[in-house]
Every structure is written in C-alpha cells, then in structure tokens.
Amino acid sequence: MGVLYKSTRSKSEPVTASAAILKGLAADGGLFVPDQIPKLALSVEQLSGMSYQETAYEVMKLFLTDFTEEELKNCIAAAYDSKFDTEQIAPLREADGAYYLELFHGKTIAFKDMALSILPHLMLTAAKKNQVNNEIVILTATSGDTGKAALAGFADVKGTRIIVFYPKNGVSPVQEKQMVTQKGDNTYVIGIHGNFDDAQTGVKKLFADKELSALMEEKGFQFSSANSINIGRLVPQIVYYVYAYAKLYAQGKIKEGERINVVVPTGNFGNILAAFYAKNMGLPIAKLICASNENKVLYDFFRSGEYNRNREFVLTSSPSMDILISSNLERLIYRIAGEDAGQNAELMKQLSGEGRYSLTPQMEEQLSDFYGNYASEEETAQMISSLYRKTGYIIDTHTAVAAKVYEKYKAETNDGTKTVIASTASPFKFTRAVMQAIDEKYAKEDDFALADALSELGGVKIPEAIEKIRTAPVRHTKVCEKDEMRSVVKGILGLE
C-alpha cells in the first residue's frame, strides 16, 4: 500500500504524494503529513557505497509512492547535476570534533538548494500525473534563502510563475542582491514593509482565500508553494541525513547501528523535522539538537512546553532564522497529539488568535528526542572567530549558531556521541557578519571586497553565485505594505 498524505487539521480524504505536492497546503489550512513513516529498506552497508543521487532515490521512493521509478529517477538526475560545485553534493567536513554537513554547494549557496533543485521537476511531473492544465503560481515567503533558491529552480520553467515576498530590511545585502537580480520572465520579487512572519502569514492568507482561488481557477491559474510547508520540499531534505550517516560509516568514523547526534540551526523547523523523520525511518539518531538565535521561540518551547510568539522580533546576523512562527512545528505537534487533527487545529487556532499555546504533559513527554538552546549575537560571532583560529575552517552565522548550541549541549550533558552539524549556508552569503567576527578591521569594506578577503583567508574559491551578482543589474524593485500582498498578486496575474 502506498503512502498517502493527510491534513494536520481535519479528517479530510487523504491524497497522493503528487496531489499533495501540487496543492502545497491543505484546503483547511493544515499541512500535509504522510499517513505512515516508511522504514529504510537498505542496510547502512548497502547505502555506504551509493552516490547522493542513488541515496535520494532509495529514500524518496518510500514517500513518493505514486511516482514511477522512471519519473523519480528523471527528477533526481535533473536536480542533482553539475549545478552543484562538488561531486558529493553534500560533503562532510570534520572540524574541532564535529562533522559539518555542507549543504551549500548548490546554485544559490544555501541548503534550500537541496530541495528546491528538485521541487520544480517533482511539481511538473505531478501536474502531468494529475492532468492539471492550469498555470501553477508558486507563492512563497522568504527569510532570505528559500526565495532565491525557489527563483533559481522555477525561472523560465514553462507552465509556472513564481512570486516571492521578502522582508525589505530583514535579509542580508547578498541575499537581497541575489533575489532582485533574478532573471526569468516568470519571476516576481517583492519586498514588504514588515518581517518574515508578516510575509509568511500573508502568503498563508492568500492560500486560504476562497474568493481569490475561484477567480484564479476561472482564469486558468492555481497556487502552489515552494516553502517547506510543501511536502515536496520536506521529503528531499530527509535524504542528506541518511547520506551523511552512510558516509560516516563508509569512512570508518562510526560502526553500523552506532547512534549519532544531529544539530540543526532552526527557524521554520523544516530542516530538523526532516532529521526527525529520518530517525523515525530507522536512522540511528540519538538527540535532535535544535539551535535558535535570539528569536528563541523554539528554545523556550522545548524548555517550557509553551509556544509563545508574543515577543519582540529581533533582526540578527542569521536572518534565515529570524522567525517567530515556525510553520513546520505543526507537523510535530500533530504527531505528538496522537495524530488528533481536532486537537492540533485547536492549538493552531490559539496560536493564530492569542499568539500562544501549551502542550499537555503527555505531549511534552514525547519530545525527549529533542534538545533546544540558543546563541546570542555575541556568542555567534565568537564561535566563528574561535573555530577559524583553532582550525582555519570558516562557517556562516547560521552554522555558528548551531556550533555554539552544540558546545552548550556538550557542556551541559558531557555527551560524547559523534555529532553531525547541518551547515546550512556558505559564509560567502553573510560576508560582513563573518569577516567582522574574525577581525573588526573588515567593518568598513563593501560586501564584494569582503568576499575577496574571505576567499583569501579561508583558501576557498569564491562561489559562482557571488561572482554572478557583482555586476548584475537589479530587475525587481517593487515594495509594498503587508496588507497589499493580495492586490500585488492580482496585479501580477492580471486579475484586477
């Protein structure tokens, strides 16, 4: 029996993987979750000799069961090709007693490429399978990285348009330049006066807007999402945890069945949820270490059992984690609520209305796999500096948050379990924060001069993604208020 996908908020009829990918969000506002977590079918010995592409097929076929072998292998081959600048796709780098899983070797130098390189291929295959003739409008909110990765994936893909909203003053200069210089006749990038949560809430409202949906259907359009709320984003992220474990085994770093810890810098909770799913597939993961920045809503959640977004929003040097509403957490809440859609829907209603909800003691007991902590801005900078001085290895701000939280975890627990840290972005994406952390003398240089200095210091070639935007013309200049998002979308689609 194949895996079907159901909503976290109602007992509506389950749908196939391809239908869930096309829809993005369930009609009731819930997120699609698999009706079962399949078990890994191969041993670590078998997986250890596989390429990234082969591993991807072995994992993804278990979740995307209505895709044929040929369809899925074609999607994987088109996604994980020469657009990645390393043959391994996701190499492991050992530094100071931890294994850094480098997830930033794709086209836009952030981990979002790992899933967004394949999502357009999955989506177009899904559209054919479901006889969808509408033009698919990818509607996305970004805190910095998803936007560019989605734009790069969907640019000039026939039968699609992509509209990205980002917080105008809430991303790094390099992140913004990457987005606003994006080519493609079907790409639209709009800054909003507000933060990421405002953008994400606005996008969710548009998905739930029945009047707009009917108007779009009439004109031959339908929405889908490239955010991690889309199950087509989440499933490919499971792959790299399986791959990392198999490669540690292949390199003789761990024995078969030996448990590892995984540390993930987390904002929207999708990346660590993928690790949780990998663990539930049978991958020997011990602790899932959730690392937050000063927007420490998840840290407080794991410590207190209360999720509370009623707090000041902090702009940090790790902007992709500047999030107070972690959308993917809903999938975990649904699970620890015993897959009770009614209870989950009630908690989400409380979050929407009062900005908070509390877990029952029974739900809290099921979070023992997780450990949460956070790193301040000062600690993040100190981590970049100290790791560089110890090892010569340079990490970005998000990875530094994870490394610092791992340091705190070890100090608190004395746990010597071998640990993989998800390195989610290239330091070249956050040159100013990274170089200033290493030496204050870099404070006055511009971002591209800093890229040159970083290259020299780390002995690493400047990624093509950075070289490309040095002189690229700005193509997207539109900025709107957060309550104007609906009219902007209607304008782009000619629905006014």
C-alpha positions, 0 to 999 in steps of 0.5 A: 500500500502506498503512502498517502498524505493527510491534513494536520487539521481535519479528517479530510480524504487523504491524497497522493504524494503528487496531489499533495505536492501540487496543492502545497497546503491543505484546503483547511489550512493544515499541512500535509503529513504522510499517513505512515513513516516508511522504514529504510529498506537498505542496510547502512552497508548497502547505502555506504557505497551509493552516490547522493543521487542513488541515496535520494532515490532509495529514500524518496521512493518510500514517500513518493509512492505514486511516482514511477521509478522512471519519473523519480529517477528523471527528477533526481538526475535533473536536480542533482547535476553539475549545478552543484560545485562538488561531486558529493553534493553534500560533503562532510567536513570534520572540524574541532570534533564535529562533522559539518554537513555542507549543504551549500554547494548548490546554485544559490549557496544555501541548503534550500538548494537541496530541495528546491533543485528538485521541487520544480521537476517533482511539481511538473511531473505531478501536474502531468500525473494529475492532468492539471492544465492550469498555470501553477503560481508558486507563492512563497515567503522568504527569510532570505534563502528559500526565495532565491533558491525557489527563483533559481529552480522555477525561472523560465520553467514553462507552465509556472510563475513564481512570486516571492515576498521578502522582508525589505530590511530583514535579509542580508545585502547578498541575499537581497542582491541575489533575489532582485537580480533574478532573471526569468520572465516568470519571476516576481520579487517583492519586498514588504514593509514588515518581517518574515512572519508578516510575509509568511502569514500573508502568503498563508492568507492568500492560500486560504482565500476562497474568493481569490482561488475561484477567480484564479481557477476561472482564469486558468491559474492555481497556487502552489508553494515552494516553502517547506510547508510543501511536502515536496520540499520536506521529503528531499531534505530527509535524504542528506541525513541518511547520506551523511550517516552512510558516509560516516560509516563508509569512512570508518568514523562510526560502526553500523547501528552506532547512534549519532547526534544531529544539530540543526540551526532552526527557524521554520523547523523544516530542516530538523523535522526532516532529521526527525523523520529520518530517525523515525525511518530507522536512522540511528539518531540519538538527540535532535539538537535544535539551535535558535538565535535570539528569536528563541521561540523554539528554545523556550518551547522545548524548555517550557512546553509553551509556544509563545510568539508574543515577543519582540522580533529581533533582526540578527546576523542569521536572518534565515532564522529570524522567525517567530512562527515556525510553520513546520512545528505543526507537523510535530505537534500533530504527531505528538497529539496522537495524530488528533487533527481536532486537537492540533487545529485547536492549538493552531487556532490559539496560536493564530488568535492569542499568539500562544499555546501549551502542550499537555504533559503527555505531549511534552513527554514525547519530545525527549528526542529533542534538545533546544538552546540558543546563541546570542549575537555575541556568542555567534560571532565568537564561535566563528572567530574561535573555530577559524583560529583553532582550525582555519575552517570558516562557517556562516552565522547560521552554522555558528549558531548551531556550533555554539548550541552544540558546545552548550549541549556538550557542556551541559550533558558531557555527551560524547556521541559523534555529532553531525552539524547541518551547515546550512549556508556558505559564509560567502552569503553573510560576508560582513557578519563573518569577516567582522567576527574574525577581525573588526578591521573588515567593518568598513569594506563593501560586501564584494571586497569582503568576499575577496578577503574571505576567499583569501583567508579561508583558501576557498574559491569564491562561489559562482553565485557571488561572482554572478551578482557583482555586476548584475543589474537589479530587475525587481524593485517593487515594495509594498505594505503587508496588507497589499500582498493580495492586490500585488498578486492580482496585479501580477496575474492580471486579475484586477 
